[in-house]
Every structure is written in structure tokens, then in C-alpha cells.
Amino acid sequence: MEAAVFTAKEDTIIDRIITALVMMLILSIAAPATSTAATFEEFALLDLINDYRAGKGLGELVLSERLTQAAAGHSRDMAAKDYFSHKSLSGADFSDRIKAAGYTYNTALGENIAAGQWRAADAFAAWKSSPGHNTIMLGKAYKAVGLARAYDADAKYQWYWTADFGGVVDVSVRAAKYSEADNWAYQYIQWLIKQGMLSGYPDGSLRPENPITRAEFSTLVAKSFKISAGGSKVFRDTKRHWAGDYIAALADLGYISGYGDGSFRPDGLITRAEMVKMLVQAGGLRARAGASSFSDVSDHWARDYITIAASNGIINGYADGTFKPNAGCLRSETATCVYRMVND
């Protein structure tokens, strides 16, 4: 067998090819196995932090996939296990979690956490008003950040934010992305918007992972079931509200009611129980055989409505057999339920 012989020029070309292949291998090993799709609110928080830093003459932070995975893991852990601390219940601190996510650089690291705020603007305001958190957001050594928000209806604060900061811009910055199409309910929301039943936001976003307010859901129900806007019932906080006419129409029909102080709290978040009652009444649903039973609704005021909705396949419970009637509803959940109603 003859040995392969190459010219100097061929040797150079081969060396370059080998070098390129080695670099591709290194990057494939270094890059995270999966990417975390950031949500609208997470990107909104990034913009708020960067605008704040720019106003102080500081450089922009880029979104790192590794840092985002570390932040997401901690937010989800706090939400699922119902605690609020920089130290995980396992004993790991933020630097441990960041390094475990593959961000192993010898550089400055920092972390901010927040609980109870579902809006990016509210989490940012909380950090800005806290000297320690504010210092981290304005850290000169930081070049990259990971942001994540998690939700659990049973947790004390329900919404949990984590921001992990680092001083190195690593290759994983290319993996972080924002795509609403990744949401499981995206097609349902799109369909409702095309039918004129639901509105997106002025910037063109849908924000399926955000909760829905009492006013927004009242409007969705009225439009979905072709209920004309307007009515005689006016709550003390809906007279000049943008959804006042839809709220009045549903109130006249008995589908919604206010609070003892005469208010409706239109900008408050609607609960799963309230959502189900409105859908059952507006759709004129009756109980069917084979309804699912939930372990946490036997004594709830909305038990019958929940039973009817479940028997019609409009709602589902959770894996642990609960329905969580007092939990808030996400836009994805409400859109799916309404879609099932109007397409039954």
C-alpha cells in the first residue's frame, strides 16, 4: 500500500480542514444540548436592564443560554418546591448552579431573584428599589445574563424570577431565542385572533404564557358567544374602563358578579373557577356522563360548573388529580378552553 503524498499547498488546505473540524467538535461539545426559548416577559426584562445600564454608561448584557438554563432551573425549583432563596433546598448556591449549567469561567458571577411579580416591569422595579439587587444589575464586570420566570399555582408567590449574571460572553449566546410559536396553545390563540375574538398586543405579540385579567376574559367571552356590548350594570371601577360595556353585558346576563364593595376589579387576574363559570353559563352547557373528578373542588362554590365543564371536555385537571380552582389562568389555558367551546 502506497503512502499518501501531499504537496505543501495540499498540506495547508488539509490542515485548515482539520482545524475547522476540530473547532466544530469543540463548539458542539461546549454548546448546550438544548436551548431555552425565552418568553416575551423575559426579553422585556432584558431590555429594561440594558436600557437602565445604558443610562449609566454601562455596556449591554447579552443573553447566554447556559446562564438562562441555570436561571430557569432555579426559578422552576422555587416554584415547584414553594420556597424563595438564593440557596436551593439541595444546598447549592447560585455559583454552583451556574457552573453545573456549563458556565465554568473564572469570572464575576451574580444573581437576582424576585417572587410575586408576573410582569417584567414589576420584577425590574423591585430590583431597582433594592440596593443589593440594583448593584448587581449595574455591575461593571458583567457581560452576559440568563433570565427565567416560572409559575406554580400552589406556590406561595406563584411567580418566581431568576437572573444570573456572568462576566464572559460564551458561545451559547447564539442559542437563546424568543418564539411564541413554541407555546403549545399558539395555534388556538392565533385562531381566536383571526376570528376577532381575542386581541394580541400592540407590538404584535400574543404572550400566551402571561395570565389573563377579568376584563380581558370578559371581552373574550362576549365576543366568542356574540354577546352585544352594553348593559345597565355598572360597577364602581368599570364606568370608564375599556372593557366596561362587555362587563356590563355579561353582568346583566348573570354570568359575572362583582365584589361586596361594588367593584369588579377588571384588571385583577381571573381564577380558573371564575373562567369555568362564565364559559358554562355563556355556552349553556349541561352535564354529561363520565365527568372527571378532582380532589380539591368538592366544597368549592364552583364545583357544579367545574363538573359540567369537565364532562364536556372543556377543561382538564393536573397530573396530581387537582383542578386548582383558585389559581389564575394563563392566556394559553383560556384560549384553549374557548376554542374547544366554539368548535365543539
N, C-alpha and C positions, 0 to 999 in steps of 0.2 A: 504494500500500500504506500502510495506516494504521500509525502508530507505536503501540506498546503503551503504555497509560497505567495506572499503578497508584496506589492510594491510599497514604497513609503507613503504614497498618496492613499493607497487602499488601506494601509495600516491606520492612517489618520481617520479615515471615514469609519472604519470598524471601531476604533477607539471611541469615536463620538457616539456611535450607535450603542455600544456597550454602556457608556456613561449615561446616555439617555434612559436606557432600560433600567439601570441601577437606580437612577433618580426616580423613575416611575414606581419602582418597587418600594423605595423608601417612603415616598409620599403615600402610596397605597397602605403601607403599614402604619404610617403616622396619622392618617386621616381617620376620623371616627367611622365605625361600622355603619351607623345610621345617622341621619340628620334630623334635627328637631325643627319642625315648621313653627316659626314664631307666629303668634296671633297679632291681631290688629292692636290690641292694647299694649302688648309687649313692645311692638315697634313704636307706638306712640310714646311710651316711657323712654325709649332710647332717644327719640327726637327731643323730648323735654330735657333730658340730662345733657345732651350735646348742645342744645341751644343755651342752656344755663352755663355750661363750661365755656362756650364761645364768648359769652358776655363777660367772662372773667379772663379772657385772653388765653384760654387753655385749649389744647388740641382735642379733636374729635375722637370718640371711642368707636371702635369697630366691633361688630357683633361676632363673637367667637363661638363656634359650635361646641367646643369642649367646655367652655365656661357655661354655655347655655345648658348643656347636659347636666353639669354639676348643680346649677341653679334649679333646673326642673326637678331633679331628683330630690332636692331638699324641700321645695315647695310642695311636691306631692306627698312626701313623707310627713310633713307637718299637718297637711290637710287630712290625710288618711288616719294618722295616729293622734290627731287632736292635741297638738302642743305647739308652742311658739317660742323658739330659742335658736341661737346660732349653733348650739351643740345638739347633735342628733341623739335620739334615745339610745343609739348604739354606742355613744361616747365619742363619735367622730366630730371634729370641728370643721370649719369651712375649708381650711387648707388641706385637710385630709380628703374631703370630698372633691375638691378641685383637682388634686393630684390623681385621685382614683379615676377621674374622668379623662386622664391623659394629658392634662396641662401640668407638666412636671418641671417647668422652667424655674430657675433660681432668680426670682424676681418678686417685686412687691405684689401682695395679694390682699384683697379686702372683700367685705361682704355687707350688704344691707338687706334687711328683711322687714316686711310690713304685713299686717293682718287686718282684715275687716274692710278693706277697700277694693272694690271691683274695678274702678276706673283707674287708669294710669295716672291721670292728673291728681287724684286723691292720694295715691301712694307717693308720688313725687312731692306733693305739698307736705306730707308727713315727714319725709326725709329732709326736706329743706328746712323745716322748723326744728329739727333735732340736730344739735351741734355735732354729735358724733357721726351721724349719717351724712350730714351736709359736708363734713370734712372729707369723707370717703368719696362722695360724688365729685368733689373738686380736687381730688388727689392728682398732683402733677406727674407722678410716676406711672399712672395708669394709661394704657394704650388700647386695651380691649375689655369687653364686658360680656357677660351672659345674663339674660333676663328671662324669668319664667313666672307665671301665675298659675295657681292650682285652686280647685274648688271642691269642697265636700259639704253637702247639705247638713251632715250631722256634726261637723266640727264647730267649735265654739265661735270662731270668727268667719267660718265658711270660705273666705278668700284669703290666699296666702301668696305673698310676693317674695322672690329672692333675686338679688342682683349680685353676681360675683365678678370682681374686678381683677385684672392682671396687667402686668407691665410689658408683655410680649405679644405682638401680633403674629399668631401662628397660622399655619396653612389651613386650619379648619374654619377660618372666617368665610371661606367660599361656600361652606355647606349650609349655613343658616339662611333661611328664606321665609317668605310670607306668601302663603297661598290659601285663600279661603276655600278653594275647590277641594282641599284635603279634608274638609269637615264632612262628616257622614250625612248631614242634613242639607248640604249645599243645594242639591237638586230640588228639594222641597221648597226651600226659601226662594230659589230662582223662579220656580213655577208660580208661587204666590205673588211675587213681584210682577211677573208678566201678566197675571190676571188682574192686577191693580188692587189686590187685597192687602199687600204688605209693602212697606216702603223701605228702600235702602237708605243709606246716609248720603248727605250732600257730596261727600268725596267719592261716592261710587262704591263704598264698602258695604258689606252685609253684616259683618260682625256676629256670626252665628254662635260664638262662644260667650257672648255677653248676655246678661239677664234682660228680661223684658219688663217694662213698667205696666202699671194698671191702666194707664191711659193708652199706651201702645197696644195692649191686648184688647182693650175695649174697642178700639178702632178696627183692629184686625177682625174681630168677631162681627162687628156691624157690617163691614164691607164684604166679608165672606158669605154672610147669610142675607145680604141685600136688605139690610135694615136701614131705612132712611134716617139721616141725621136730624136731630132736633127733638125736643120734648119739653115737658113742663117742669121736670125735676131738675133743680139746680142746687148743687152743693156749694158750700161757702168758699171752697177753693177751686171751683171749676168754671165759674162765670166767665172769666177771661182766658181760660185755658184753651190751647189749640185743639184739644180733643173734647171740649165741653159739650158740643152738640151730639157727638156719638155717645158720650157718657150719659147724657140726659135721655137719649132714646132707649138705651138699654135699661136705665133705671125705671123708666115708665113701664117697660115690659116686665119688670121684676127680676131681670137677670142679674143685676148688681145692686148692691146696697152700700151705704156709707158707714161711717163710724158714729158713735154716740155724741160726739161733739159737732156733728153736722158737716164734717169734712168727708172727702172721698180719697184724699191723698193720691192724686193721679200720677205723681212722679215716684211713688213708692213701688217696690217690686211686688209683682203678683205672685201668690203662692200656687203650688200645684193643685191644692184643693179648690181655690177660687177659680183657677183656669178650668178645671173639670166641671164645676157647677155651671159656668157660663156656657160651655160647649154642649152639655147635656140639655140645658134648657133651650138654647138657641136652635139646636138641631132636632129638638123634640124626640130625643132618644128614649127607648123603653128597654127594660132589662131583657136579656136573652139568657138562654140556658148556658151553663158552663162557664160562669164568670170566675175569674181568678180571685183568690182571697189573699189579703195582705195582713200581716201580723200587727200592723200599727194603726189600723183605721176602725177597729170595732167600736170604739167610743167617740169617734170623731164626728163633728157635725156634718161633714160632707160624705159620710160613709155610703149612703144610698147612691149619691151621684157617682162616686168612685166605682161602686159595684156595677152600675149601669154602663159607665164608660168602658170598664174592663171587659164586660160581657160583649160589647160591640167591637172590641179590638182596637179601640181608640188609644188606650194608654197601656203602658207596661210598668211593672214594678222593678225593683232592683234584685240583684242576684241573691241577696240575703232574705228575700221574701217580704221586704217592706215596700211601702209606697212613698213615704216621707211627705205627707200631705202639707206640712207647713214650710217645706223648703221652697226657695224661689225657683222660678222657671227660666231656663235659657231660651234664647230665640230659636235655637235649633229644635228644642223639645216642643215648643208651642207651634212652630211651623209644621212639624211632622204630624202633630195631633190634628191640626186644622186641615191639613192636606188629606189625611185619612177620612175626615168627616165629609168633606165636599166631594171626594172621589169615591165614596162608598157605593 
